[in-house]
Every structure is written in C-alpha cells, then in structure tokens.
Amino acid sequence: MDEKSKVLIVGATGYIGQYLARASLSAGHRTYVLCRPDKLRREQMAKVQKLLQLKAGGAFLLEGSFDDFESLVSAVRQVDVVISAINGPDMANLQIKLVQAIKEAGNIKKFYPSEFGTDPSLMGHALAPGNVTFVEKMKVRKAIEEARIPFTYISANCFGGVFIGSLCQLGKLFPSKDSVLLYGDGNVKAIFLDENDVGTYTIKTIDDPHTLNKTVYFRPKENILSQRELVQEWEKLIGKELEKTSISEQDFLNSISAEKDYFEQIGRGHFYHFFYEGCLTNFEIGNGAEEAALLYPDVNYTRVKILCVTCRFI
C-alpha cells in the first residue's frame, strides 16, 4: 500500500480548519499545522489551546509567517499536500502568497484553497456586496491555475452547525421552539453537511486521482432538503408545530439594500442565492467535477435528522 501523503493545514484553528486537521489525523496522514507565532497574542489563548490540542492529537506544528516568504516555502517543502482554511477579509491576498510559496517550493502534488462553501465559478451573477466573497475566491483560483499548481476545489455547501442549528434563520444560533420565518414558500432545496463530514470527505480526496484538478461537490442525497423540510424535521423532534411566517423574494431583496451593516448585507445576499434562487442545487455536476457521496459511499455521513438532535437545547 502506498504511503499516505503528508498534509499541511493552514488555518487549522479556524472554524472549518479544526475539522480538517482532525480528519487528516484520523485518516492516518502525517499532519502538519502552520503556526504563526507573530499573530498569536495573549488575547488569543483560545487559538493557542487549539494548536496544543492538535499537537497532543499527533499534529506537528510548523512555524511560518506570511510576512516571511522563505518560512512559508520551508514549511511547504516538508509536505505533499497543502489545505488552506484561511478566513477573513485578507484571505485572497494571503492565499496568493501561499500559492507563490507553493510554486517556489515545487514539490506540492495538490493544493486546496479555502472555499468549502458555494462554488464561486457559478456565482458570477451574485448580488453586491456579497459577490465580493466569490470574486476573491476566483482571484485565488486564477493564481493557482496560472502557476500550474495541481488542485482540488471543494464545494461543501451549508455547514450544519450554522444552518441547521438556526433553522436557516439569519442572526440565530439555536432553533426556535415557537416560530420560524420561511424564505418565500420555503421549498427551495439546499444541502447541509455536518462539519465532521466536510473534514472526512475532503481528506478522502487527497490521494484519489479522480479528484485531481477538479471540483468536488458534497451532495449526500438524504441531506438535500428545503428549509420547510428542515423545519418539519425539527417539529417532529420537539413534538410541536411552529408558527410560520414568510418573507417574499422582493421584500427580502429590499431588506438587503436597507441593511446598514456591510457584513450583514453580504450574509443576506448569500441567503438570497441559497434559499430563493437555489444556487446549491439548480445545476448538474459536469464532466470536470465529481460528487463525494458517489466517490465514497463507505462514508456514513450524518443525516439531518441526527444533526437536529444535536441542536436540541430544550
């Protein structure tokens, strides 16, 4: 059996990065985590604790800084695969620096940019200012492909901990036991993934030649539901029907332009494409892409019913 690839996770203390790192360790990959000591402050002890937990779990900490190009190149040269889970307003510029380091190192057999949500190549029509997310991700893709770096792009759709826990309600963390707001008729299909499964599926693609230079979509069949169907699962669990109101497409669009907070506008724009337009499910997967649940039927992914149980704070 061939030796498993050595993996570097950049952004392993972030929301999805921690799941990727744990999945890599669980799958038996020699797993490295980029540690940026120049960015760690006393007020960021939570990040330090996450790094130490990953180290205790078997990960190797590699020091590197985006302000020190040679340190990035040195870190990259110690692995076979780089997975970026960088987030934040400067994610494109930081990842382009990482692409440059990968090109300089010359040894990486696959790079995963920080995407993991909606496929940005399908979102050229996205509403402003939410379109900035997809524009920035496409800048990174352009840099990857111009540098001729082997890649895999991951489209994991809606993270269960964010969307299921709120019944897809903007600004909510926990599901209501009384009422819910539906987007339109609530019947547009979306796709929900447990974050652990995002990690598992992503890591399975690492040494799979079928995923080289392709987009891999995560579309587990039983987790393709509408918002209304998600609410019904929650109602069955709590034994109570929620009071339902609805916001029309036009009223929701008006709410985006009326919103004063820039980041709230971005979030609302994304919700419009998910729950009115159906951008996660309104297309067929083409020849240049793969579907993870078909590639890896052995993965016993967490069903929405179970994810609802984990959100049951009653």
C-alpha positions in Angstrom: 0.0 0.0 0.0 1.4 3.5 -0.9 2.4 5.8 1.9 -0.2 8.4 2.6 0.5 12.0 1.7 1.9 14.4 4.3 -0.6 17.2 4.8 -0.2 20.8 5.9 -3.3 22.6 7.2 -3.1 26.4 7.0 -5.8 28.0 9.3 -6.2 24.9 11.4 -7.5 26.9 14.4 -10.4 28.4 12.4 -13.9 27.2 12.2 -13.6 24.5 9.4 -9.8 24.2 9.7 -10.0 22.3 13.0 -12.3 19.7 11.5 -10.0 19.3 8.5 -7.0 18.8 10.8 -8.7 16.3 13.0 -10.0 14.3 9.9 -6.5 14.3 8.5 -5.1 12.9 11.7 -7.9 10.3 12.0 -7.2 9.1 8.4 -3.6 8.4 9.3 -1.9 11.2 7.4 1.2 12.8 8.8 -0.4 16.1 9.6 1.3 19.5 10.0 -0.3 22.7 11.1 1.1 26.1 10.2 1.7 28.0 13.4 2.1 31.8 13.0 3.7 33.0 16.3 3.7 36.6 15.0 -0.1 36.5 15.0 -0.6 34.9 18.4 -1.4 37.4 21.2 -2.3 37.0 24.9 -6.0 37.6 23.9 -5.8 34.7 21.5 -5.2 32.0 24.1 -8.1 30.0 22.6 -6.1 29.6 19.4 -3.0 28.6 21.3 -5.1 25.9 23.1 -6.4 24.6 19.8 -2.9 24.3 18.5 -1.8 22.4 21.6 -4.8 20.1 21.4 -3.9 19.3 17.8 -0.3 18.7 18.8 -1.4 16.4 21.6 -3.5 14.5 18.9 -0.4 13.9 16.8 -0.1 17.0 14.6 3.3 18.6 14.0 3.5 22.4 14.4 5.4 24.3 11.7 6.3 27.9 12.3 5.7 30.2 9.3 4.7 33.7 8.6 3.0 35.4 5.6 5.5 38.2 6.2 8.4 35.8 5.8 8.2 34.2 2.4 11.1 31.8 3.0 9.4 30.5 6.1 6.4 29.6 4.0 8.5 27.9 1.4 10.3 26.0 4.1 7.0 24.8 5.6 5.6 23.8 2.2 8.7 21.8 1.3 8.1 19.4 4.2 4.7 18.1 2.9 3.0 16.7 -0.2 -0.4 18.5 0.1 -1.5 21.9 1.4 -5.0 22.6 2.5 -5.9 26.3 3.2 -8.7 27.1 5.6 -7.8 30.8 5.9 -10.7 33.1 6.5 -11.2 36.8 6.9 -11.1 40.0 4.8 -7.5 39.4 3.6 -7.9 35.7 2.7 -7.3 36.2 -1.0 -4.0 38.1 -0.6 -2.7 35.7 2.0 -3.6 32.7 -0.2 -1.9 34.2 -3.2 1.2 34.5 -1.1 0.8 30.8 -0.2 0.4 29.9 -3.9 3.6 31.7 -4.7 5.4 29.8 -1.9 4.0 26.5 -3.3 5.2 27.4 -6.8 8.6 28.3 -5.4 8.8 25.0 -3.4 7.9 23.0 -6.5 7.0 19.8 -4.6 3.3 20.0 -3.9 1.1 17.4 -5.6 -2.2 19.1 -4.7 -3.4 22.4 -3.2 -6.8 23.0 -1.7 -7.7 26.7 -1.5 -10.1 27.9 1.2 -13.5 27.6 -0.4 -15.7 24.8 1.2 -19.0 26.6 0.5 -20.7 27.6 -2.7 -18.7 27.1 -6.0 -17.5 30.6 -6.8 -17.2 29.8 -10.5 -21.0 29.6 -10.6 -21.6 32.9 -8.8 -20.6 35.5 -11.3 -24.1 36.9 -11.1 -24.1 37.2 -7.3 -25.6 40.3 -5.7 -23.3 43.0 -4.4 -21.8 43.3 -1.9 -22.0 39.6 -1.2 -20.3 38.9 -4.6 -17.0 40.0 -3.1 -16.7 36.6 -1.5 -16.8 34.8 -4.8 -14.7 37.4 -6.6 -11.9 37.0 -4.1 -12.0 33.2 -4.3 -11.8 33.4 -8.1 -8.7 35.5 -7.8 -7.1 32.7 -5.9 -8.2 30.1 -8.4 -6.7 32.3 -11.2 -3.4 32.4 -9.3 -3.4 28.6 -8.8 -4.1 27.8 -12.4 -1.7 30.4 -13.8 1.0 28.9 -11.6 0.1 25.4 -12.9 -0.3 24.1 -9.4 -2.3 20.8 -9.1 -5.5 21.5 -7.2 -8.8 20.2 -5.8 -11.7 22.6 -5.2 -14.2 21.7 -2.5 -17.9 22.8 -2.5 -19.4 21.6 0.8 -22.5 23.8 0.7 -24.1 24.7 4.1 -22.4 23.8 7.4 -24.9 22.0 9.6 -23.7 23.7 12.8 -24.5 27.1 11.3 -27.6 26.5 9.3 -29.4 23.6 11.0 -28.9 25.0 14.4 -30.7 28.2 13.4 -33.3 26.6 11.1 -31.6 28.9 8.5 -32.6 32.0 10.4 -30.3 34.9 9.9 -28.6 36.0 13.1 -29.8 33.0 15.1 -27.7 30.3 16.8 -30.3 27.9 18.2 -33.6 26.6 16.7 -36.8 28.2 17.9 -39.5 26.2 19.7 -42.2 28.7 18.8 -41.9 30.3 15.3 -39.9 30.4 12.1 -39.5 32.7 9.2 -39.6 31.0 5.8 -37.9 32.4 2.7 -40.6 32.5 0.1 -42.6 29.3 0.3 -39.6 27.5 1.9 -39.5 24.8 -0.8 -36.1 25.7 -2.4 -33.6 22.9 -1.9 -30.3 23.4 -0.1 -27.6 21.0 1.0 -26.5 20.5 4.6 -23.3 18.9 5.8 -22.0 18.1 9.3 -18.6 19.8 9.7 -17.0 16.5 10.7 -18.2 15.0 7.3 -16.8 18.0 5.5 -13.4 17.0 7.0 -13.8 13.3 6.3 -14.8 13.8 2.6 -12.1 16.4 2.0 -9.4 14.2 3.4 -10.6 11.2 1.4 -9.9 13.2 -1.8 -6.2 13.8 -1.1 -4.8 10.6 -2.6 -7.6 10.0 -5.0 -6.6 10.6 -8.6 -10.2 11.0 -9.7 -10.2 14.4 -7.9 -7.1 15.9 -9.4 -7.7 19.3 -11.0 -11.4 19.1 -10.4 -14.2 20.5 -8.2 -15.6 18.0 -5.8 -19.2 18.7 -4.7 -20.6 17.3 -1.4 -24.2 16.3 -2.1 -25.2 13.4 0.2 -28.7 12.5 -1.0 -30.5 12.4 2.3 -29.2 15.9 3.3 -30.7 17.7 0.3 -33.7 19.4 1.9 -35.7 22.6 1.6 -35.9 24.9 4.6 -39.5 23.8 5.1 -38.4 20.1 5.2 -35.7 21.0 7.7 -38.3 22.8 9.9 -40.6 19.7 9.7 -37.7 17.5 11.0 -37.3 19.9 13.9 -41.1 19.9 14.6 -41.1 16.1 14.6 -38.3 16.1 17.1 -39.9 18.6 19.6 -43.5 17.3 19.0 -44.8 20.7 18.2 -45.7 22.7 15.1 -44.0 26.1 14.8 -45.9 29.2 13.8 -44.7 30.1 10.3 -44.5 33.4 8.6 -43.0 34.1 5.2 -41.0 36.9 3.5 -41.4 37.4 -0.2 -38.5 37.5 -2.6 -38.9 41.2 -3.2 -39.2 42.1 0.5 -36.1 40.1 1.2 -34.2 41.9 -1.6 -35.4 45.2 -0.1 -34.1 44.1 3.2 -30.6 43.8 1.7 -30.5 47.3 0.4 -32.0 48.7 3.6 -29.4 46.9 5.8 -26.8 49.4 7.1 -24.1 46.8 8.2 -21.8 45.8 5.4 -21.2 42.3 6.6 -24.9 41.7 7.3 -25.6 42.8 3.7 -23.1 40.1 2.5 -24.8 37.4 4.6 -28.2 38.4 3.4 -27.1 38.3 -0.2 -25.8 34.8 0.2 -29.0 33.7 1.8 -30.9 35.1 -1.1 -29.0 32.9 -3.5 -29.3 29.8 -1.3 -33.0 30.0 -0.4 -34.7 31.9 -3.2 -32.5 31.1 -6.2 -31.5 27.6 -5.2 -27.8 28.1 -6.3 -26.7 25.0 -4.4 -28.9 22.6 -6.3 -30.0 24.2 -9.6 -27.3 22.7 -11.7 -26.0 19.3 -12.8 -22.4 18.3 -12.0 -20.5 18.3 -15.2 -17.6 16.1 -16.6 -14.9 18.2 -14.9 -16.2 17.6 -11.4 -17.0 14.8 -9.0 -19.6 14.1 -6.3 -18.2 13.0 -3.0 -21.0 10.7 -1.8 -20.7 8.8 -5.1 -16.9 8.5 -4.9 -17.0 7.4 -1.2 -20.2 5.5 -0.5 -18.5 4.0 2.6 -18.8 7.3 4.4 -21.7 7.0 6.9 -22.5 10.7 6.8 -24.5 12.4 9.5 -28.1 12.7 8.4 -30.1 16.0 9.0 -32.3 14.1 11.5 -29.3 13.4 13.7 -28.0 17.0 13.3 -31.3 18.3 14.5 -30.9 16.2 17.7 -27.5 17.7 18.4 -29.2 21.1 18.2 -31.9 20.2 20.7 -31.3 22.7 23.5 -34.6 22.1 25.4 
